[in-house]
Amino acid sequence: MKTTIEIPDELAVAAKKRAAELRVPLRRLVIEGLRSRLAEDDGARGERVIEWITAPGALASDLDLSDRSAMHRWLAEEQSEP
């Protein structure tokens, strides 16, 4: 498929220089770069792990975890207290 994209001039110049150094067409360099990037993204999606950090104690009784706005207000109040 043919397509047209706009890229910054300095990136185009650097890509053309790199393609010349590798003695490959710019088209091939772009295709390989896209394939490589897409493969990285596919692998990263399945490997994300959330690391839970726990500490002794309990949640504050006045902290409502079901309301994001209330959590932000609670945090702001906690930070503003001496």
Sequence and secondary structure as in RCSB ss.txt:
>XXXX:A:sequence
MKTTIEIPDELAVAAKKRAAELRVPLRRLVIEGLRSRLAEDDGARGERVIEWITAPGALASDLDLSDRSAMHRWL
AEEQSEP
>XXXX:A:secstr
        HHHHHHHHHHHHHHTS HHHHHHHHHHHHHHHHHHHHHH        SS   TT  TT HHHHHHHH
HHHHH  
